[in-house]
Amino acid sequence: MREHAATVAAELADALTTPPDVNYGDDVRPDSPRWRDQSLSKGAAGVAVLHGLRAQHGLGGTEAMHAWLARATRDDLTAGPGAGLWFGAPAVGFALHLAAPGRYEGALARLDAAVAQLVHTRLTPAAERMDAALRPSQYEFDVTRGLAGLGAYLLKRDPGGDLLRRVLAYMVRLTRPLPADDAAGSRAPGWWTADIPASSRDSAFAHGHANLGMAHGITGPLALLALAMREGITVDGHADAIETISLHLDVWRQPSVAGPWWPERITLDEMEDGRPHRNGPARPSWCYGTPGIARAQQLAALALGDTARQQAAEHALACCLADPVQLARITDPALCHGWAGIVATAWHAAADATTSLDHSLDRLLVRLLDHARDTARDQAPGLIEGSAGTALTLHSIATGTTGGWPTCLLIN
């Protein structure tokens, strides 16, 4: 099966050899397609990672990597409000670090400096917000453009630095309840946000919510805290913060015939009722579903040496991966919410597991191989939401290596 994975990875990579010839003209709107170039998620920066890591294994030259890096940097890189691990200067810096180690050191140093300044500018208002007992936006702390993602960047680029410890200290403080003057009050966790989920018109979110997902919720910070602790990087209150988030997830863990599951978000009415208002799990994705949540809990348990919690997380993951009803909700091959994300998450979980997940992983890999080409031509070319991520997942399975890219998902 590894040979098949290698073959399909090569086919997908070959289809991404040359950046398309696109002229964006003078369109500089924030939602313009031109900004995808500097996106790890949907654009050129993510494709450069694929070609760089393949070149390091002798699977092609570096020409494609250089072409995609050139595309990623053809406009000024942003380090403004929308920038984060998946977009802008941090995304390109992460891509350079993985794709071209030992090259472009001057450019990478400048990107590191830009990311450091970005982290400073995020930490200061976050501290002021907490001092004022105000609710955070999820983008203050999430993986995509918040401090969890920027912490992941620092974990790669400056693990011994003071700035990473400041981010971790922020995460510790985030876990403490706020005496906020709103309907949720001090009953809600410190990460309770007033943000309304994208595309939602549900009045249930009028008083805020707690997001449990990896992409935008509290399991992203949990995974960052756990990964840092496993590297021996800790701050005051670190273990207590991991325990606080883990206990919160324990409270919202739901039993079912098919195995434990978690809701994607908790509204005020659900918090007051002590139960979610849905009867079962949604899509089993990395971004919101049981795979991402269970992996974060497994990492937390490994960091704290909590064998019982580790086994509970692995049991939840194994049940999810064996449930045909949940798996039938997966409709694309991508990392964020598709087959590649499930495979990559399960692969790392299996490497740390107390019991074998190999049988489930084999079945999942077959599904990924079956669907890897399904929408490749229609997808964005990027790493997290595009065909480059599908190819890189298969490359990792085929070679037994990762090159560090899963840190952008906080699964390893």
ZINORWO-V463416 format. One record per residue. RES is the residue in one letter. PSI is psi in radians with two decimals (none if undefined). OMEGA is omega in whole degrees, 0 to 359 (* if undefined). Layout:
# ZINORWO-V463416
RES_PSI_OMEGA / RES_PSI_OMEGA
This chain:
# ZINORWO-V463416
M_-0.52_177 / R_-0.64_178 / E_-0.71_177 / H_-0.74_178 / A_-0.75_179 / A_-0.70_181 / T_-0.82_181 / V_-0.69_177 / A_-0.76_180 / A_-0.72_179 / E_-0.77_180 / L_-0.70_179 / A_-0.72_180 / D_-0.60_179 / A_-0.22_181 / L_0.45_184 / T_-0.74_186 / T_2.24_176 / P_2.45_179 / P_2.60_180 / D_1.71_184 / V_2.29_175 / N_1.93_183 / Y_-0.11_180 / G_-2.45_183 / D_0.22_183 / D_1.89_182 / V_0.35_177 / R_2.64_179 / P_-0.47_180 / D_0.21_180 / S_2.53_177 / P_-0.36_182 / R_-0.52_184 / W_-0.22_177 / R_-0.36_180 / D_-0.73_183 / Q_0.53_180 / S_2.24_171 / L_-0.57_185 / S_-0.90_190 / K_0.11_190 / G_-2.73_190 / A_-0.65_181 / A_-0.71_179 / G_-0.65_179 / V_-0.61_178 / A_-0.63_178 / V_-0.81_179 / L_-0.91_185 / H_-0.59_178 / G_-0.78_181 / L_-0.59_176 / R_-0.70_178 / A_-0.61_179 / Q_-0.31_176 / H_0.21_180 / G_0.30_181 / L_1.24_183 / G_2.88_179 / G_-2.91_183 / T_0.04_184 / E_-0.77_181 / A_-0.71_178 / M_-0.83_181 / H_-0.66_180 / A_-0.74_180 / W_-0.59_175 / L_-0.68_177 / A_-0.70_178 / R_-0.70_182 / A_-0.48_187 / T_0.29_184 / R_-0.28_171 / D_2.82_176 / D_2.33_181 / L_2.45_182 / T_2.45_171 / A_0.57_183 / G_-2.78_186 / P_-0.57_182 / G_-0.08_184 / A_2.63_177 / G_-2.98_184 / L_-0.58_184 / W_-0.08_185 / F_2.47_174 / G_-2.69_183 / A_-0.74_179 / P_-0.68_180 / A_-0.77_180 / V_-0.67_176 / G_-0.75_178 / F_-0.75_180 / A_-0.77_178 / L_-0.77_182 / H_-0.73_183 / L_-0.74_189 / A_-0.57_187 / A_1.04_181 / P_2.36_180 / G_-0.13_177 / R_2.84_173 / Y_0.65_185 / E_-0.65_178 / G_-0.79_178 / A_-0.70_180 / L_-0.65_177 / A_-0.69_178 / R_-0.66_177 / L_-0.71_176 / D_-0.73_180 / A_-0.71_178 / A_-0.71_178 / V_-0.72_179 / A_-0.76_178 / Q_-0.68_178 / L_-0.76_179 / V_-0.76_177 / H_-0.80_184 / T_-0.32_176 / R_-0.65_183 / L_-0.67_184 / T_-0.95_178 / P_-0.49_177 / A_-0.75_178 / A_-0.73_179 / E_-0.68_177 / R_-0.82_181 / M_-0.65_176 / D_-0.60_181 / A_0.06_180 / A_0.78_177 / L_2.69_182 / R_2.57_178 / P_2.73_160 / S_2.59_177 / Q_-0.44_181 / Y_-0.10_172 / E_-0.62_189 / F_-0.04_190 / D_-3.13_182 / V_-0.65_190 / T_-0.84_179 / R_0.14_181 / G_-2.91_188 / L_-0.38_174 / A_-0.76_177 / G_-0.72_178 / L_-0.58_174 / G_-0.65_176 / A_-0.70_176 / Y_-0.83_181 / L_-0.57_178 / L_-0.54_176 / K_-0.76_192 / R_-0.51_183 / D_1.06_186 / P_-0.40_180 / G_0.06_187 / G_2.82_179 / D_-0.53_185 / L_-0.69_176 / L_-0.72_179 / R_-0.59_175 / R_-0.68_176 / V_-0.75_179 / L_-0.68_177 / A_-0.66_174 / Y_-0.78_180 / M_-0.68_177 / V_-0.81_181 / R_-0.57_178 / L_-0.50_183 / T_-0.12_182 / R_2.38_180 / P_2.63_177 / L_2.46_174 / P_0.99_186 / A_2.55_180 / D_1.20_178 / D_-3.10_186 / A_-0.57_181 / A_-0.62_178 / G_-2.66_183 / S_-0.02_176 / R_-0.47_184 / A_2.67_177 / P_2.86_183 / G_-0.33_180 / W_0.14_175 / W_2.22_187 / T_2.61_176 / A_-0.06_179 / D_2.47_174 / I_2.23_181 / P_2.52_180 / A_2.38_177 / S_0.18_181 / S_2.34_173 / R_0.30_183 / D_2.14_180 / S_-0.23_179 / A_-0.38_181 / F_0.12_184 / A_-0.51_182 / H_0.35_177 / G_-3.10_181 / H_2.89_172 / A_2.14_182 / N_2.26_181 / L_-0.06_188 / G_2.90_178 / M_-0.67_186 / A_-0.82_186 / H_0.04_186 / G_-2.87_190 / I_-0.27_179 / T_-0.34_172 / G_-0.95_173 / P_-0.66_178 / L_-0.80_180 / A_-0.71_178 / L_-0.82_179 / L_-0.73_182 / A_-0.78_180 / L_-0.71_178 / A_-0.77_180 / M_-0.65_178 / R_-0.38_175 / E_0.07_180 / G_0.30_181 / I_1.93_184 / T_2.80_176 / V_2.98_178 / D_2.33_179 / G_0.09_186 / H_-0.95_182 / A_-0.67_178 / D_-0.67_179 / A_-0.77_177 / I_-0.76_181 / E_-0.69_180 / T_-0.83_179 / I_-0.72_181 / S_-0.72_178 / L_-0.64_176 / H_-0.75_178 / L_-0.59_175 / D_-0.72_181 / V_-0.67_185 / W_0.11_173 / R_2.21_185 / Q_2.38_177 / P_2.65_173 / S_2.91_179 / V_-0.61_182 / A_-0.05_179 / G_2.98_182 / P_2.66_177 / W_2.91_179 / W_2.50_171 / P_2.75_179 / E_-0.67_183 / R_2.73_177 / I_2.13_176 / T_3.03_180 / L_-0.77_179 / D_-0.70_179 / E_-0.70_178 / M_-0.72_180 / E_-0.61_178 / D_-0.33_181 / G_0.34_179 / R_2.66_176 / P_2.70_181 / H_0.36_171 / R_2.76_190 / N_-0.12_182 / G_3.11_185 / P_2.69_173 / A_-2.63_182 / R_2.32_183 / P_1.12_187 / S_2.95_170 / W_-0.75_193 / C_-0.63_183 / Y_-0.34_191 / G_-3.02_182 / T_-0.68_181 / P_-0.88_180 / G_-0.76_181 / I_-0.76_181 / A_-0.68_178 / R_-0.73_178 / A_-0.71_179 / Q_-0.66_176 / Q_-0.77_178 / L_-0.72_179 / A_-0.75_179 / A_-0.69_177 / L_-0.69_180 / A_-0.64_183 / L_-0.10_183 / G_0.56_183 / D_1.59_185 / T_-0.69_182 / A_-0.77_180 / R_-0.64_178 / Q_-0.81_180 / Q_-0.63_178 / A_-0.72_178 / A_-0.76_180 / E_-0.61_177 / H_-0.77_179 / A_-0.74_179 / L_-0.81_181 / A_-0.73_179 / C_-0.76_179 / C_-0.79_183 / L_-0.28_180 / A_0.02_185 / D_1.87_182 / P_-0.47_180 / V_-0.80_178 / Q_-0.80_183 / L_-0.47_179 / A_-0.26_179 / R_-0.13_179 / I_2.19_187 / T_0.02_179 / D_2.91_185 / P_-0.02_193 / A_2.95_181 / L_-0.81_190 / C_-0.93_184 / H_0.51_181 / G_-2.85_185 / W_-0.68_181 / A_-0.68_179 / G_-0.70_178 / I_-0.79_181 / V_-0.82_181 / A_-0.75_180 / T_-0.80_181 / A_-0.62_180 / W_-0.79_179 / H_-0.66_177 / A_-0.71_181 / A_-0.61_181 / A_-0.44_181 / D_-0.06_193 / A_2.62_176 / T_-0.43_176 / T_2.81_187 / S_2.33_171 / L_0.21_188 / D_-0.69_182 / H_-0.78_178 / S_-0.70_182 / L_-0.70_178 / D_-0.77_180 / R_-0.70_179 / L_-0.69_180 / L_-0.67_176 / V_-0.76_179 / R_-0.72_179 / L_-0.77_179 / L_-0.63_178 / D_-0.57_188 / H_-0.03_187 / A_-0.61_183 / R_-0.03_189 / D_-0.93_186 / T_0.36_185 / A_-0.66_182 / R_-0.44_183 / D_-0.25_183 / Q_2.75_164 / A_2.68_186 / P_0.03_192 / G_-3.06_186 / L_-0.85_190 / I_-0.61_179 / E_0.25_185 / G_-3.08_185 / S_-0.38_177 / A_-0.65_178 / G_-0.66_175 / T_-0.81_179 / A_-0.71_183 / L_-0.59_174 / T_-0.79_179 / L_-0.66_175 / H_-0.77_180 / S_-0.74_178 / I_-0.74_183 / A_-0.65_184 / T_-0.24_183 / G_0.38_181 / T_2.86_178 / T_-0.51_185 / G_0.20_175 / G_-0.06_185 / W_-0.52_182 / P_-0.20_177 / T_-0.44_179 / C_-0.20_173 / L_-0.07_182 / L_0.62_176 / I_-0.10_177 / N_none_*
